[in-house]
Amino acid sequence: TQTVSQQLTVSIFLDAIKDELNGKDFKAIKEIMKDYELEPETTKTKVIAKIKGFGGDVLSNILANILTNPTIYTGIL
């Protein structure tokens, strides 16, 4: 059940990101993530910078989508 739970959580996060980004921006994030295993800290810094570049509205919308997902929302309450 842990694997299923982890996959569901990852799916929720990816869906929230996909809902707020256009295809080009999502592809850019995926491209940055390819180096994660080799350079996790550098990759993290690049992802943060890229997301900040999208603007505060995009980041807040992603967070709102995650928090209001029924699976996450039920767990919070």
N, CA, C and O atoms as a Tripos MOL2 file, in Angstrom:
@<TRIPOS>MOLECULE
protein
  308   307    77     0     0
PROTEIN
NO_CHARGES

@<TRIPOS>ATOM
      1 N           0.8100   -1.2140    0.0000 N.3       1 THR1
      2 CA          0.0000    0.0000    0.0000 C.3       1 THR1
      3 C           0.8430    1.2640    0.0000 C.2       1 THR1
      4 O           0.3940    2.3120   -0.4640 O.2       1 THR1
      5 N           2.0570    1.1710    0.5160 N.am      2 GLN2
      6 CA          2.9170    2.3440    0.5370 C.3       2 GLN2
      7 C           3.2670    2.7910   -0.8740 C.2       2 GLN2
      8 O           3.2790    3.9880   -1.1640 O.2       2 GLN2
      9 N           3.5530    1.8370   -1.7510 N.am      3 THR3
     10 CA          3.8780    2.1740   -3.1360 C.3       3 THR3
     11 C           2.6890    2.8350   -3.8180 C.2       3 THR3
     12 O           2.8540    3.8160   -4.5430 O.2       3 THR3
     13 N           1.5010    2.3080   -3.5910 N.am      4 VAL4
     14 CA          0.2990    2.8760   -4.1860 C.3       4 VAL4
     15 C           0.0900    4.2950   -3.6720 C.2       4 VAL4
     16 O          -0.2450    5.1990   -4.4370 O.2       4 VAL4
     17 N           0.2900    4.4790   -2.3810 N.am      5 SER5
     18 CA          0.1280    5.8040   -1.7730 C.3       5 SER5
     19 C           1.1440    6.7910   -2.3430 C.2       5 SER5
     20 O           0.7980    7.9350   -2.6360 O.2       5 SER5
     21 N           2.3860    6.3590   -2.5000 N.am      6 GLN6
     22 CA          3.4180    7.2240   -3.0560 C.3       6 GLN6
     23 C           3.1110    7.5800   -4.4980 C.2       6 GLN6
     24 O           3.2850    8.7300   -4.9010 O.2       6 GLN6
     25 N           2.6570    6.6110   -5.2810 N.am      7 GLN7
     26 CA          2.3170    6.8660   -6.6740 C.3       7 GLN7
     27 C           1.1540    7.8340   -6.7740 C.2       7 GLN7
     28 O           1.1440    8.7020   -7.6470 O.2       7 GLN7
     29 N           0.1720    7.6980   -5.8890 N.am      8 LEU8
     30 CA         -0.9790    8.5890   -5.8780 C.3       8 LEU8
     31 C          -0.5410   10.0070   -5.5390 C.2       8 LEU8
     32 O          -0.9990   10.9660   -6.1590 O.2       8 LEU8
     33 N           0.3410   10.1400   -4.5590 N.am      9 THR9
     34 CA          0.8360   11.4550   -4.1630 C.3       9 THR9
     35 C           1.6120   12.1040   -5.3040 C.2       9 THR9
     36 O           1.4190   13.2860   -5.5870 O.2       9 THR9
     37 N           2.4740   11.3570   -5.9520 N.am     10 VAL10
     38 CA          3.2260   11.8780   -7.0930 C.3      10 VAL10
     39 C           2.2720   12.2940   -8.1990 C.2      10 VAL10
     40 O           2.4550   13.3420   -8.8190 O.2      10 VAL10
     41 N           1.2670   11.4890   -8.4460 N.am     11 SER11
     42 CA          0.2800   11.7990   -9.4750 C.3      11 SER11
     43 C          -0.4540   13.1000   -9.1640 C.2      11 SER11
     44 O          -0.7030   13.9010  -10.0650 O.2      11 SER11
     45 N          -0.7990   13.3120   -7.9110 N.am     12 ILE12
     46 CA         -1.4780   14.5470   -7.5040 C.3      12 ILE12
     47 C          -0.6010   15.7540   -7.7820 C.2      12 ILE12
     48 O          -1.0690   16.7550   -8.3250 O.2      12 ILE12
     49 N           0.6660   15.6620   -7.4120 N.am     13 PHE13
     50 CA          1.5910   16.7750   -7.6430 C.3      13 PHE13
     51 C           1.7920   17.0430   -9.1260 C.2      13 PHE13
     52 O           1.7760   18.1960   -9.5570 O.2      13 PHE13
     53 N           1.9810   15.9860   -9.9100 N.am     14 LEU14
     54 CA          2.1930   16.1680  -11.3470 C.3      14 LEU14
     55 C           0.9530   16.7410  -12.0250 C.2      14 LEU14
     56 O           1.0590   17.5970  -12.9030 O.2      14 LEU14
     57 N          -0.2090   16.2710  -11.6220 N.am     15 ASP15
     58 CA         -1.4510   16.8080  -12.1990 C.3      15 ASP15
     59 C          -1.6100   18.2850  -11.8760 C.2      15 ASP15
     60 O          -2.0230   19.0670  -12.7320 O.2      15 ASP15
     61 N          -1.2850   18.6740  -10.6440 N.am     16 ALA16
     62 CA         -1.3970   20.0830  -10.2440 C.3      16 ALA16
     63 C          -0.4450   20.9520  -11.0590 C.2      16 ALA16
     64 O          -0.7990   22.0600  -11.4620 O.2      16 ALA16
     65 N           0.7450   20.4520  -11.2960 N.am     17 ILE17
     66 CA          1.7340   21.2100  -12.0750 C.3      17 ILE17
     67 C           1.2840   21.2930  -13.5410 C.2      17 ILE17
     68 O           1.3270   22.3630  -14.1480 O.2      17 ILE17
     69 N           0.8580   20.1660  -14.0960 N.am     18 LYS18
     70 CA          0.4190   20.1480  -15.4950 C.3      18 LYS18
     71 C          -0.7760   21.0700  -15.7260 C.2      18 LYS18
     72 O          -0.8880   21.6940  -16.7820 O.2      18 LYS18
     73 N          -1.6650   21.1560  -14.7410 N.am     19 ASP19
     74 CA         -2.8470   22.0080  -14.8820 C.3      19 ASP19
     75 C          -2.4910   23.4880  -14.9840 C.2      19 ASP19
     76 O          -3.2200   24.2580  -15.6090 O.2      19 ASP19
     77 N          -1.3920   23.8860  -14.3820 N.am     20 GLU20
     78 CA         -1.0400   25.3010  -14.3320 C.3      20 GLU20
     79 C           0.0070   25.7360  -15.3570 C.2      20 GLU20
     80 O           0.1290   26.9250  -15.6520 O.2      20 GLU20
     81 N           0.7530   24.7880  -15.8940 N.am     21 LEU21
     82 CA          1.8010   25.1420  -16.8500 C.3      21 LEU21
     83 C           1.3850   24.7660  -18.2650 C.2      21 LEU21
     84 O           0.6310   23.8160  -18.4740 O.2      21 LEU21
     85 N           1.8850   25.5190  -19.2270 N.am     22 ASN22
     86 CA          1.6520   25.1020  -20.6050 C.3      22 ASN22
     87 C           2.6560   23.9950  -20.9430 C.2      22 ASN22
     88 O           3.5750   23.7260  -20.1690 O.2      22 ASN22
     89 N           2.4780   23.3720  -22.0760 N.am     23 GLY23
     90 CA          3.3250   22.2510  -22.4600 C.3      23 GLY23
     91 C           4.8040   22.5860  -22.5040 C.2      23 GLY23
     92 O           5.6430   21.7820  -22.0960 O.2      23 GLY23
     93 N           5.1230   23.7750  -23.0000 N.am     24 LYS24
     94 CA          6.5180   24.1960  -23.1240 C.3      24 LYS24
     95 C           7.1630   24.3440  -21.7410 C.2      24 LYS24
     96 O           8.2940   23.9080  -21.5270 O.2      24 LYS24
     97 N           6.4420   24.9530  -20.8180 N.am     25 ASP25
     98 CA          6.9860   25.1560  -19.4710 C.3      25 ASP25
     99 C           7.1360   23.8360  -18.7220 C.2      25 ASP25
    100 O           8.1210   23.6250  -18.0150 O.2      25 ASP25
    101 N           6.1480   22.9460  -18.8830 N.am     26 PHE26
    102 CA          6.2420   21.6420  -18.2370 C.3      26 PHE26
    103 C           7.4150   20.8480  -18.8060 C.2      26 PHE26
    104 O           8.1200   20.1640  -18.0650 O.2      26 PHE26
    105 N           7.6230   20.9380  -20.1020 N.am     27 LYS27
    106 CA          8.7410   20.2580  -20.7530 C.3      27 LYS27
    107 C          10.0760   20.7990  -20.2320 C.2      27 LYS27
    108 O          11.0300   20.0400  -20.0600 O.2      27 LYS27
    109 N          10.1410   22.1060  -19.9820 N.am     28 ALA28
    110 CA         11.3630   22.7140  -19.4490 C.3      28 ALA28
    111 C          11.6740   22.1690  -18.0540 C.2      28 ALA28
    112 O          12.8320   21.9030  -17.7310 O.2      28 ALA28
    113 N          10.6360   22.0040  -17.2280 N.am     29 ILE29
    114 CA         10.8330   21.4360  -15.8900 C.3      29 ILE29
    115 C          11.3170   19.9960  -15.9970 C.2      29 ILE29
    116 O          12.2330   19.5940  -15.2790 O.2      29 ILE29
    117 N          10.7080   19.2170  -16.8860 N.am     30 LYS30
    118 CA         11.1330   17.8300  -17.0800 C.3      30 LYS30
    119 C          12.5850   17.7610  -17.5240 C.2      30 LYS30
    120 O          13.3340   16.8890  -17.0830 O.2      30 LYS30
    121 N          12.9810   18.6730  -18.3930 N.am     31 GLU31
    122 CA         14.3620   18.6980  -18.8800 C.3      31 GLU31
    123 C          15.3490   18.9700  -17.7390 C.2      31 GLU31
    124 O          16.4020   18.3380  -17.6600 O.2      31 GLU31
    125 N          15.0070   19.9010  -16.8720 N.am     32 ILE32
    126 CA         15.8570   20.2060  -15.7170 C.3      32 ILE32
    127 C          15.9640   18.9840  -14.7990 C.2      32 ILE32
    128 O          17.0360   18.6950  -14.2680 O.2      32 ILE32
    129 N          14.8540   18.2730  -14.6170 N.am     33 MET33
    130 CA         14.8070   17.1350  -13.6900 C.3      33 MET33
    131 C          15.6540   15.9460  -14.1450 C.2      33 MET33
    132 O          15.9500   15.0630  -13.3400 O.2      33 MET33
    133 N          16.0430   15.9090  -15.4010 N.am     34 LYS34
    134 CA         16.8510   14.7930  -15.9000 C.3      34 LYS34
    135 C          18.1890   14.6780  -15.1710 C.2      34 LYS34
    136 O          18.7510   13.5860  -15.0910 O.2      34 LYS34
    137 N          18.7020   15.7790  -14.6440 N.am     35 ASP35
    138 CA         19.9980   15.7780  -13.9700 C.3      35 ASP35
    139 C          19.8910   15.5470  -12.4610 C.2      35 ASP35
    140 O          20.8950   15.6230  -11.7530 O.2      35 ASP35
    141 N          18.6850   15.2670  -11.9640 N.am     36 TYR36
    142 CA         18.4780   15.1770  -10.5210 C.3      36 TYR36
    143 C          19.3940   14.1520   -9.8440 C.2      36 TYR36
    144 O          19.9920   14.4540   -8.8120 O.2      36 TYR36
    145 N          19.5110   12.9560  -10.4030 N.am     37 GLU37
    146 CA         20.3140   11.9160   -9.7570 C.3      37 GLU37
    147 C          21.7950   12.2720   -9.7260 C.2      37 GLU37
    148 O          22.5040   11.8840   -8.7970 O.2      37 GLU37
    149 N          22.2680   13.0040  -10.7260 N.am     38 LEU38
    150 CA         23.6790   13.3870  -10.7680 C.3      38 LEU38
    151 C          23.9780   14.5950   -9.8820 C.2      38 LEU38
    152 O          25.0090   14.6420   -9.2120 O.2      38 LEU38
    153 N          23.0780   15.5580   -9.8840 N.am     39 GLU39
    154 CA         23.2890   16.7970   -9.1420 C.3      39 GLU39
    155 C          21.9870   17.2560   -8.4790 C.2      39 GLU39
    156 O          21.3440   18.1930   -8.9530 O.2      39 GLU39
    157 N          21.5980   16.5950   -7.3780 N.am     40 PRO40
    158 CA         20.2980   16.9270   -6.7810 C.3      40 PRO40
    159 C          20.1810   18.3760   -6.2990 C.2      40 PRO40
    160 O          19.1370   18.9960   -6.5030 O.2      40 PRO40
    161 N          21.1860   18.9160   -5.6860 N.am     41 GLU41
    162 CA         21.1020   20.2900   -5.1660 C.3      41 GLU41
    163 C          21.0570   21.3270   -6.2870 C.2      41 GLU41
    164 O          20.2940   22.2910   -6.2200 O.2      41 GLU41
    165 N          21.8760   21.1230   -7.3130 N.am     42 THR42
    166 CA         21.8620   22.0340   -8.4560 C.3      42 THR42
    167 C          20.5180   21.9660   -9.1710 C.2      42 THR42
    168 O          19.9620   22.9890   -9.5710 O.2      42 THR42
    169 N          20.0080   20.7560   -9.3240 N.am     43 THR43
    170 CA         18.7120   20.5750   -9.9790 C.3      43 THR43
    171 C          17.6160   21.2680   -9.1850 C.2      43 THR43
    172 O          16.7550   21.9370   -9.7580 O.2      43 THR43
    173 N          17.6470   21.1090   -7.8670 N.am     44 LYS44
    174 CA         16.6470   21.7490   -7.0140 C.3      44 LYS44
    175 C          16.6840   23.2630   -7.1810 C.2      44 LYS44
    176 O          15.6380   23.9040   -7.2900 O.2      44 LYS44
    177 N          17.8680   23.8280   -7.2010 N.am     45 THR45
    178 CA         18.0340   25.2750   -7.3680 C.3      45 THR45
    179 C          17.4780   25.7290   -8.7190 C.2      45 THR45
    180 O          16.8020   26.7540   -8.8080 O.2      45 THR45
    181 N          17.7680   24.9550   -9.7670 N.am     46 LYS46
    182 CA         17.2790   25.2990  -11.1040 C.3      46 LYS46
    183 C          15.7570   25.2240  -11.1870 C.2      46 LYS46
    184 O          15.1250   26.0840  -11.8000 O.2      46 LYS46
    185 N          15.1680   24.1960  -10.5730 N.am     47 VAL47
    186 CA         13.7120   24.0490  -10.5860 C.3      47 VAL47
    187 C          13.0620   25.2170   -9.8490 C.2      47 VAL47
    188 O          12.0810   25.7880  -10.3250 O.2      47 VAL47
    189 N          13.6060   25.5690   -8.6940 N.am     48 ILE48
    190 CA         13.0650   26.6950   -7.9290 C.3      48 ILE48
    191 C          13.1300   27.9760   -8.7480 C.2      48 ILE48
    192 O          12.1600   28.7320   -8.8020 O.2      48 ILE48
    193 N          14.2630   28.2190   -9.3790 N.am     49 ALA49
    194 CA         14.4220   29.4270  -10.1920 C.3      49 ALA49
    195 C          13.4270   29.4360  -11.3550 C.2      49 ALA49
    196 O          12.8380   30.4700  -11.6700 O.2      49 ALA49
    197 N          13.2490   28.2810  -11.9820 N.am     50 LYS50
    198 CA         12.3270   28.1910  -13.1220 C.3      50 LYS50
    199 C          10.8880   28.4650  -12.6830 C.2      50 LYS50
    200 O          10.1620   29.2120  -13.3380 O.2      50 LYS50
    201 N          10.4890   27.8560  -11.5740 N.am     51 ILE51
    202 CA          9.1300   28.0570  -11.0770 C.3      51 ILE51
    203 C           8.9090   29.5020  -10.6470 C.2      51 ILE51
    204 O           7.8420   30.0640  -10.8940 O.2      51 ILE51
    205 N           9.9010   30.1060  -10.0100 N.am     52 LYS52
    206 CA          9.7960   31.5160   -9.6400 C.3      52 LYS52
    207 C           9.6260   32.3860  -10.8790 C.2      52 LYS52
    208 O           8.9280   33.3990  -10.8460 O.2      52 LYS52
    209 N          10.2680   31.9850  -11.9670 N.am     53 GLY53
    210 CA         10.1660   32.7200  -13.2210 C.3      53 GLY53
    211 C           8.7670   32.7040  -13.8120 C.2      53 GLY53
    212 O           8.4150   33.5870  -14.5940 O.2      53 GLY53
    213 N           7.9660   31.7100  -13.4490 N.am     54 PHE54
    214 CA          6.5900   31.6430  -13.9340 C.3      54 PHE54
    215 C           5.7010   32.6630  -13.2410 C.2      54 PHE54
    216 O           4.6290   33.0000  -13.7460 O.2      54 PHE54
    217 N           6.1330   33.1510  -12.1010 N.am     55 GLY55
    218 CA          5.3600   34.1510  -11.3610 C.3      55 GLY55
    219 C           4.6540   33.5590  -10.1570 C.2      55 GLY55
    220 O           4.4110   32.3540  -10.0830 O.2      55 GLY55
    221 N           4.3320   34.4270   -9.2220 N.am     56 GLY56
    222 CA          3.6940   34.0060   -7.9800 C.3      56 GLY56
    223 C           2.3190   33.4080   -8.1660 C.2      56 GLY56
    224 O           1.9100   32.5340   -7.4030 O.2      56 GLY56
    225 N           1.5990   33.8740   -9.1780 N.am     57 ASP57
    226 CA          0.2510   33.3490   -9.4090 C.3      57 ASP57
    227 C           0.2910   31.8660   -9.7720 C.2      57 ASP57
    228 O          -0.5400   31.0840   -9.3100 O.2      57 ASP57
    229 N           1.2440   31.4930  -10.5870 N.am     58 VAL58
    230 CA          1.3460   30.0900  -11.0010 C.3      58 VAL58
    231 C           1.6760   29.2160   -9.7970 C.2      58 VAL58
    232 O           1.0620   28.1690   -9.5940 O.2      58 VAL58
    233 N           2.6440   29.6490   -9.0050 N.am     59 LEU59
    234 CA          3.0370   28.8690   -7.8340 C.3      59 LEU59
    235 C           1.8860   28.7420   -6.8420 C.2      59 LEU59
    236 O           1.6500   27.6600   -6.3040 O.2      59 LEU59
    237 N           1.1740   29.8250   -6.5970 N.am     60 SER60
    238 CA          0.0550   29.7610   -5.6590 C.3      60 SER60
    239 C          -1.0730   28.8850   -6.2100 C.2      60 SER60
    240 O          -1.7470   28.2000   -5.4420 O.2      60 SER60
    241 N          -1.2840   28.8960   -7.5130 N.am     61 ASN61
    242 CA         -2.3090   28.0330   -8.1150 C.3      61 ASN61
    243 C          -1.9270   26.5600   -8.0060 C.2      61 ASN61
    244 O          -2.7870   25.7180   -7.7480 O.2      61 ASN61
    245 N          -0.6620   26.2430   -8.1960 N.am     62 ILE62
    246 CA         -0.1940   24.8610   -8.0500 C.3      62 ILE62
    247 C          -0.4330   24.4020   -6.6160 C.2      62 ILE62
    248 O          -0.9620   23.3140   -6.3900 O.2      62 ILE62
    249 N          -0.0450   25.2260   -5.6520 N.am     63 LEU63
    250 CA         -0.2260   24.8720   -4.2490 C.3      63 LEU63
    251 C          -1.7100   24.7060   -3.9040 C.2      63 LEU63
    252 O          -2.0810   23.7720   -3.1950 O.2      63 LEU63
    253 N          -2.5500   25.6040   -4.4020 N.am     64 ALA64
    254 CA         -3.9850   25.5040   -4.1480 C.3      64 ALA64
    255 C          -4.5650   24.2280   -4.7430 C.2      64 ALA64
    256 O          -5.4060   23.5810   -4.1180 O.2      64 ALA64
    257 N          -4.1250   23.8600   -5.9440 N.am     65 ASN65
    258 CA         -4.5970   22.6150   -6.5640 C.3      65 ASN65
    259 C          -4.2110   21.3990   -5.7350 C.2      65 ASN65
    260 O          -4.9900   20.4550   -5.6070 O.2      65 ASN65
    261 N          -3.0160   21.4220   -5.1780 N.am     66 ILE66
    262 CA         -2.5560   20.2990   -4.3560 C.3      66 ILE66
    263 C          -3.3640   20.2300   -3.0610 C.2      66 ILE66
    264 O          -3.8560   19.1650   -2.6880 O.2      66 ILE66
    265 N          -3.4990   21.3480   -2.3910 N.am     67 LEU67
    266 CA         -4.1860   21.3620   -1.0930 C.3      67 LEU67
    267 C          -5.6740   21.0730   -1.1980 C.2      67 LEU67
    268 O          -6.2660   20.5360   -0.2630 O.2      67 LEU67
    269 N          -6.2840   21.4210   -2.3210 N.am     68 THR68
    270 CA         -7.7250   21.1820   -2.4670 C.3      68 THR68
    271 C          -8.0450   19.8630   -3.1610 C.2      68 THR68
    272 O          -9.2130   19.5510   -3.3920 O.2      68 THR68
    273 N          -7.0190   19.0880   -3.4950 N.am     69 ASN69
    274 CA         -7.2620   17.7590   -4.0310 C.3      69 ASN69
    275 C          -7.9590   16.9460   -2.9390 C.2      69 ASN69
    276 O          -7.5120   16.9580   -1.7920 O.2      69 ASN69
    277 N          -9.0380   16.2450   -3.2680 N.am     70 PRO70
    278 CA         -9.7880   15.5130   -2.2360 C.3      70 PRO70
    279 C          -8.9340   14.5710   -1.3870 C.2      70 PRO70
    280 O          -9.1680   14.4400   -0.1850 O.2      70 PRO70
    281 N          -7.9660   13.9260   -1.9890 N.am     71 THR71
    282 CA         -7.1180   12.9980   -1.2330 C.3      71 THR71
    283 C          -6.2850   13.7420   -0.1910 C.2      71 THR71
    284 O          -6.1740   13.2960    0.9510 O.2      71 THR71
    285 N          -5.7070   14.8640   -0.5800 N.am     72 ILE72
    286 CA         -4.8820   15.6550    0.3420 C.3      72 ILE72
    287 C          -5.7800   16.3760    1.3490 C.2      72 ILE72
    288 O          -5.4950   16.3900    2.5460 O.2      72 ILE72
    289 N          -6.8570   16.9670    0.8570 N.am     73 TYR73
    290 CA         -7.7710   17.7310    1.7140 C.3      73 TYR73
    291 C          -8.2990   16.8780    2.8570 C.2      73 TYR73
    292 O          -8.3630   17.3420    3.9960 O.2      73 TYR73
    293 N          -8.6760   15.6390    2.5710 N.am     74 THR74
    294 CA         -9.1960   14.7450    3.5990 C.3      74 THR74
    295 C          -8.1250   14.4320    4.6270 C.2      74 THR74
    296 O          -8.4150   14.3230    5.8180 O.2      74 THR74
    297 N          -6.8860   14.2870    4.1710 N.am     75 GLY75
    298 CA         -5.7880   13.9970    5.0900 C.3      75 GLY75
    299 C          -5.4500   15.1600    5.9980 C.2      75 GLY75
    300 O          -4.9950   14.9580    7.1230 O.2      75 GLY75
    301 N          -5.6680   16.3830    5.5200 N.am     76 ILE76
    302 CA         -5.3670   17.5620    6.3230 C.3      76 ILE76
    303 C          -6.3640   17.6950    7.4710 C.2      76 ILE76
    304 O          -6.0010   18.0390    8.5950 O.2      76 ILE76
    305 N          -7.6320   17.4150    7.1590 N.am     77 LEU77
    306 CA         -8.6670   17.5520    8.1790 C.3      77 LEU77
    307 C          -8.6800   16.3290    9.0410 C.2      77 LEU77
    308 O          -9.4830   16.2360    9.9700 O.2      77 LEU77
@<TRIPOS>BOND
     1     1     2 1
     2     2     3 1
     3     3     4 2
     4     3     5 am
     5     5     6 1
     6     6     7 1
     7     7     8 2
     8     7     9 am
     9     9    10 1
    10    10    11 1
    11    11    12 2
    12    11    13 am
    13    13    14 1
    14    14    15 1
    15    15    16 2
    16    15    17 am
    17    17    18 1
    18    18    19 1
    19    19    20 2
    20    19    21 am
    21    21    22 1
    22    22    23 1
    23    23    24 2
    24    23    25 am
    25    25    26 1
    26    26    27 1
    27    27    28 2
    28    27    29 am
    29    29    30 1
    30    30    31 1
    31    31    32 2
    32    31    33 am
    33    33    34 1
    34    34    35 1
    35    35    36 2
    36    35    37 am
    37    37    38 1
    38    38    39 1
    39    39    40 2
    40    39    41 am
    41    41    42 1
    42    42    43 1
    43    43    44 2
    44    43    45 am
    45    45    46 1
    46    46    47 1
    47    47    48 2
    48    47    49 am
    49    49    50 1
    50    50    51 1
    51    51    52 2
    52    51    53 am
    53    53    54 1
    54    54    55 1
    55    55    56 2
    56    55    57 am
    57    57    58 1
    58    58    59 1
    59    59    60 2
    60    59    61 am
    61    61    62 1
    62    62    63 1
    63    63    64 2
    64    63    65 am
    65    65    66 1
    66    66    67 1
    67    67    68 2
    68    67    69 am
    69    69    70 1
    70    70    71 1
    71    71    72 2
    72    71    73 am
    73    73    74 1
    74    74    75 1
    75    75    76 2
    76    75    77 am
    77    77    78 1
    78    78    79 1
    79    79    80 2
    80    79    81 am
    81    81    82 1
    82    82    83 1
    83    83    84 2
    84    83    85 am
    85    85    86 1
    86    86    87 1
    87    87    88 2
    88    87    89 am
    89    89    90 1
    90    90    91 1
    91    91    92 2
    92    91    93 am
    93    93    94 1
    94    94    95 1
    95    95    96 2
    96    95    97 am
    97    97    98 1
    98    98    99 1
    99    99   100 2
   100    99   101 am
   101   101   102 1
   102   102   103 1
   103   103   104 2
   104   103   105 am
   105   105   106 1
   106   106   107 1
   107   107   108 2
   108   107   109 am
   109   109   110 1
   110   110   111 1
   111   111   112 2
   112   111   113 am
   113   113   114 1
   114   114   115 1
   115   115   116 2
   116   115   117 am
   117   117   118 1
   118   118   119 1
   119   119   120 2
   120   119   121 am
   121   121   122 1
   122   122   123 1
   123   123   124 2
   124   123   125 am
   125   125   126 1
   126   126   127 1
   127   127   128 2
   128   127   129 am
   129   129   130 1
   130   130   131 1
   131   131   132 2
   132   131   133 am
   133   133   134 1
   134   134   135 1
   135   135   136 2
   136   135   137 am
   137   137   138 1
   138   138   139 1
   139   139   140 2
   140   139   141 am
   141   141   142 1
   142   142   143 1
   143   143   144 2
   144   143   145 am
   145   145   146 1
   146   146   147 1
   147   147   148 2
   148   147   149 am
   149   149   150 1
   150   150   151 1
   151   151   152 2
   152   151   153 am
   153   153   154 1
   154   154   155 1
   155   155   156 2
   156   155   157 am
   157   157   158 1
   158   158   159 1
   159   159   160 2
   160   159   161 am
   161   161   162 1
   162   162   163 1
   163   163   164 2
   164   163   165 am
   165   165   166 1
   166   166   167 1
   167   167   168 2
   168   167   169 am
   169   169   170 1
   170   170   171 1
   171   171   172 2
   172   171   173 am
   173   173   174 1
   174   174   175 1
   175   175   176 2
   176   175   177 am
   177   177   178 1
   178   178   179 1
   179   179   180 2
   180   179   181 am
   181   181   182 1
   182   182   183 1
   183   183   184 2
   184   183   185 am
   185   185   186 1
   186   186   187 1
   187   187   188 2
   188   187   189 am
   189   189   190 1
   190   190   191 1
   191   191   192 2
   192   191   193 am
   193   193   194 1
   194   194   195 1
   195   195   196 2
   196   195   197 am
   197   197   198 1
   198   198   199 1
   199   199   200 2
   200   199   201 am
   201   201   202 1
   202   202   203 1
   203   203   204 2
   204   203   205 am
   205   205   206 1
   206   206   207 1
   207   207   208 2
   208   207   209 am
   209   209   210 1
   210   210   211 1
   211   211   212 2
   212   211   213 am
   213   213   214 1
   214   214   215 1
   215   215   216 2
   216   215   217 am
   217   217   218 1
   218   218   219 1
   219   219   220 2
   220   219   221 am
   221   221   222 1
   222   222   223 1
   223   223   224 2
   224   223   225 am
   225   225   226 1
   226   226   227 1
   227   227   228 2
   228   227   229 am
   229   229   230 1
   230   230   231 1
   231   231   232 2
   232   231   233 am
   233   233   234 1
   234   234   235 1
   235   235   236 2
   236   235   237 am
   237   237   238 1
   238   238   239 1
   239   239   240 2
   240   239   241 am
   241   241   242 1
   242   242   243 1
   243   243   244 2
   244   243   245 am
   245   245   246 1
   246   246   247 1
   247   247   248 2
   248   247   249 am
   249   249   250 1
   250   250   251 1
   251   251   252 2
   252   251   253 am
   253   253   254 1
   254   254   255 1
   255   255   256 2
   256   255   257 am
   257   257   258 1
   258   258   259 1
   259   259   260 2
   260   259   261 am
   261   261   262 1
   262   262   263 1
   263   263   264 2
   264   263   265 am
   265   265   266 1
   266   266   267 1
   267   267   268 2
   268   267   269 am
   269   269   270 1
   270   270   271 1
   271   271   272 2
   272   271   273 am
   273   273   274 1
   274   274   275 1
   275   275   276 2
   276   275   277 am
   277   277   278 1
   278   278   279 1
   279   279   280 2
   280   279   281 am
   281   281   282 1
   282   282   283 1
   283   283   284 2
   284   283   285 am
   285   285   286 1
   286   286   287 1
   287   287   288 2
   288   287   289 am
   289   289   290 1
   290   290   291 1
   291   291   292 2
   292   291   293 am
   293   293   294 1
   294   294   295 1
   295   295   296 2
   296   295   297 am
   297   297   298 1
   298   298   299 1
   299   299   300 2
   300   299   301 am
   301   301   302 1
   302   302   303 1
   303   303   304 2
   304   303   305 am
   305   305   306 1
   306   306   307 1
   307   307   308 2
@<TRIPOS>SUBSTRUCTURE
     1 THR1         2 RESIDUE 1 A THR
     2 GLN2         6 RESIDUE 1 A GLN
     3 THR3        10 RESIDUE 1 A THR
     4 VAL4        14 RESIDUE 1 A VAL
     5 SER5        18 RESIDUE 1 A SER
     6 GLN6        22 RESIDUE 1 A GLN
     7 GLN7        26 RESIDUE 1 A GLN
     8 LEU8        30 RESIDUE 1 A LEU
     9 THR9        34 RESIDUE 1 A THR
    10 VAL10       38 RESIDUE 1 A VAL
    11 SER11       42 RESIDUE 1 A SER
    12 ILE12       46 RESIDUE 1 A ILE
    13 PHE13       50 RESIDUE 1 A PHE
    14 LEU14       54 RESIDUE 1 A LEU
    15 ASP15       58 RESIDUE 1 A ASP
    16 ALA16       62 RESIDUE 1 A ALA
    17 ILE17       66 RESIDUE 1 A ILE
    18 LYS18       70 RESIDUE 1 A LYS
    19 ASP19       74 RESIDUE 1 A ASP
    20 GLU20       78 RESIDUE 1 A GLU
    21 LEU21       82 RESIDUE 1 A LEU
    22 ASN22       86 RESIDUE 1 A ASN
    23 GLY23       90 RESIDUE 1 A GLY
    24 LYS24       94 RESIDUE 1 A LYS
    25 ASP25       98 RESIDUE 1 A ASP
    26 PHE26      102 RESIDUE 1 A PHE
    27 LYS27      106 RESIDUE 1 A LYS
    28 ALA28      110 RESIDUE 1 A ALA
    29 ILE29      114 RESIDUE 1 A ILE
    30 LYS30      118 RESIDUE 1 A LYS
    31 GLU31      122 RESIDUE 1 A GLU
    32 ILE32      126 RESIDUE 1 A ILE
    33 MET33      130 RESIDUE 1 A MET
    34 LYS34      134 RESIDUE 1 A LYS
    35 ASP35      138 RESIDUE 1 A ASP
    36 TYR36      142 RESIDUE 1 A TYR
    37 GLU37      146 RESIDUE 1 A GLU
    38 LEU38      150 RESIDUE 1 A LEU
    39 GLU39      154 RESIDUE 1 A GLU
    40 PRO40      158 RESIDUE 1 A PRO
    41 GLU41      162 RESIDUE 1 A GLU
    42 THR42      166 RESIDUE 1 A THR
    43 THR43      170 RESIDUE 1 A THR
    44 LYS44      174 RESIDUE 1 A LYS
    45 THR45      178 RESIDUE 1 A THR
    46 LYS46      182 RESIDUE 1 A LYS
    47 VAL47      186 RESIDUE 1 A VAL
    48 ILE48      190 RESIDUE 1 A ILE
    49 ALA49      194 RESIDUE 1 A ALA
    50 LYS50      198 RESIDUE 1 A LYS
    51 ILE51      202 RESIDUE 1 A ILE
    52 LYS52      206 RESIDUE 1 A LYS
    53 GLY53      210 RESIDUE 1 A GLY
    54 PHE54      214 RESIDUE 1 A PHE
    55 GLY55      218 RESIDUE 1 A GLY
    56 GLY56      222 RESIDUE 1 A GLY
    57 ASP57      226 RESIDUE 1 A ASP
    58 VAL58      230 RESIDUE 1 A VAL
    59 LEU59      234 RESIDUE 1 A LEU
    60 SER60      238 RESIDUE 1 A SER
    61 ASN61      242 RESIDUE 1 A ASN
    62 ILE62      246 RESIDUE 1 A ILE
    63 LEU63      250 RESIDUE 1 A LEU
    64 ALA64      254 RESIDUE 1 A ALA
    65 ASN65      258 RESIDUE 1 A ASN
    66 ILE66      262 RESIDUE 1 A ILE
    67 LEU67      266 RESIDUE 1 A LEU
    68 THR68      270 RESIDUE 1 A THR
    69 ASN69      274 RESIDUE 1 A ASN
    70 PRO70      278 RESIDUE 1 A PRO
    71 THR71      282 RESIDUE 1 A THR
    72 ILE72      286 RESIDUE 1 A ILE
    73 TYR73      290 RESIDUE 1 A TYR
    74 THR74      294 RESIDUE 1 A THR
    75 GLY75      298 RESIDUE 1 A GLY
    76 ILE76      302 RESIDUE 1 A ILE
    77 LEU77      306 RESIDUE 1 A LEU
